[in-house]
Amino acid sequence: MENKKKHRGKDFHYSNASPPNHFHPSLDDPDPVSRLAPGMGSADISEVRMKFRKKPIVVDAVQYTGQLVPVQDFVGVQRVIFDGSLYIETPEGASFVAINDWIIKTESGEVYPIRAEVFPQLYEKVADD
């Protein structure tokens, strides 16, 4: 059964269908750890857990101040949707951009909006090359 929802002014479709009944190792296997880590049996999780740090990345960014031209120059006119509100095309679809939000561009050229209050928690200014 398919349903419709509105999100940020756009229609989205979703299904109420149940997922197929597949084998689920953690529910159906009496000892899934031994399948994932041969020789360890039911080892203490502290023996297999490791810590990781997210690699720092450098992005280009522009802040949307209500002026459309700097955003169009930054992301490209073809990625901008303006119908009284600003949206930009991201790999996940059109995303709303509020005034004072930041728009970042990754090294691969993908663009994403970042809320103004979140941006300084995630990014700090670096010296230009």
C-alpha positions as CSV (number, residue, x, y, z in Angstrom):
1,M,0.0,0.0,0.0
2,E,1.5,3.3,-1.0
3,N,1.0,6.5,0.9
4,K,1.9,10.2,0.3
5,K,3.4,12.6,2.7
6,K,4.5,16.2,2.3
7,H,8.0,17.3,3.4
8,R,9.2,20.8,2.8
9,G,6.4,21.3,0.3
10,K,7.3,18.2,-1.8
11,D,5.3,15.0,-2.1
12,F,7.1,11.9,-1.0
13,H,5.9,8.3,-1.5
14,Y,6.4,5.5,1.0
15,S,5.2,2.0,1.4
16,N,3.6,0.2,4.3
17,A,4.7,-3.2,2.9
18,S,6.6,-5.4,5.3
19,P,10.1,-6.3,4.4
20,P,10.7,-9.9,3.1
21,N,11.5,-12.5,5.8
22,H,15.2,-12.9,5.4
23,F,17.7,-14.8,7.6
24,H,18.8,-12.4,10.3
25,P,22.2,-13.5,11.8
26,S,21.8,-11.8,15.2
27,L,18.3,-13.3,15.7
28,D,18.6,-16.7,14.1
29,D,22.3,-17.7,14.7
30,P,23.1,-19.0,18.2
31,D,26.7,-17.7,18.0
32,P,27.0,-14.9,15.4
33,V,30.2,-13.6,16.8
34,S,32.1,-16.8,15.9
35,R,30.8,-16.4,12.3
36,L,32.1,-12.8,12.1
37,A,35.3,-13.3,14.0
38,P,36.6,-16.9,13.5
39,G,38.5,-18.3,16.5
40,M,37.1,-15.7,19.0
41,G,33.9,-17.5,19.9
42,S,31.8,-15.4,22.3
43,A,34.6,-12.9,23.0
44,D,34.2,-9.9,25.2
45,I,33.3,-6.9,23.0
46,S,36.2,-4.9,24.5
47,E,38.5,-7.3,22.7
48,V,37.2,-6.5,19.3
49,R,36.0,-2.9,19.6
50,M,38.3,-0.2,18.2
51,K,38.0,3.6,18.3
52,F,38.0,5.8,15.2
53,R,38.3,9.5,14.6
54,K,36.5,11.1,11.6
55,K,39.0,12.4,9.1
56,P,39.0,16.2,8.8
57,I,37.8,17.5,5.5
58,V,38.0,20.9,4.0
59,V,34.9,22.3,2.2
60,D,34.1,25.5,0.4
61,A,31.2,27.4,1.9
62,V,28.9,30.4,1.3
63,Q,26.3,31.8,3.6
64,Y,22.9,32.6,2.2
65,T,22.0,36.1,3.2
66,G,18.9,36.5,1.1
67,Q,20.9,37.3,-2.0
68,L,20.4,34.7,-4.7
69,V,23.3,35.6,-7.1
70,P,26.1,34.5,-4.7
71,V,24.4,31.2,-4.2
72,Q,23.9,30.7,-7.9
73,D,27.5,31.5,-8.6
74,F,28.7,29.1,-5.9
75,V,26.5,26.0,-6.6
76,G,25.6,26.7,-10.2
77,V,22.3,28.1,-11.6
78,Q,21.1,24.6,-12.6
79,R,21.1,23.5,-8.9
80,V,19.1,26.4,-7.6
81,I,15.3,26.3,-7.2
82,F,13.7,29.6,-6.1
83,D,9.9,29.9,-5.6
84,G,9.9,32.5,-2.9
85,S,12.0,30.1,-0.8
86,L,15.5,28.8,-1.7
87,Y,16.1,25.1,-2.4
88,I,19.3,23.6,-3.8
89,E,19.6,20.2,-5.5
90,T,21.7,17.8,-3.4
91,P,22.4,14.1,-4.1
92,E,19.4,13.3,-1.9
93,G,17.0,15.7,-3.7
94,A,16.0,19.3,-3.2
95,S,16.9,20.8,0.2
96,F,15.5,24.0,1.8
97,V,18.0,26.7,2.6
98,A,16.9,29.3,5.2
99,I,18.4,32.8,5.4
100,N,21.8,32.7,7.2
101,D,22.2,29.0,6.5
102,W,25.5,27.9,5.0
103,I,25.9,25.9,1.8
104,I,29.0,23.7,1.6
105,K,30.6,22.1,-1.5
106,T,32.6,19.0,-1.0
107,E,35.8,18.1,-2.9
108,S,33.7,15.9,-5.2
109,G,31.4,18.9,-6.0
110,E,28.4,17.8,-4.0
111,V,26.5,20.6,-2.3
112,Y,24.6,20.5,1.0
113,P,22.8,23.1,3.2
114,I,23.9,23.3,6.8
115,R,21.8,25.1,9.4
116,A,23.3,28.4,10.7
117,E,23.4,27.2,14.3
118,V,25.0,23.9,13.4
119,F,27.7,25.2,11.0
120,P,30.1,26.6,13.6
121,Q,29.9,23.3,15.6
122,L,31.1,21.4,12.5
123,Y,33.4,23.7,10.7
124,E,36.1,26.3,11.4
125,K,37.6,28.8,9.0
126,V,40.9,27.7,7.5
127,A,43.5,29.8,5.7
128,D,43.1,30.1,1.9
129,D,45.6,28.2,-0.1
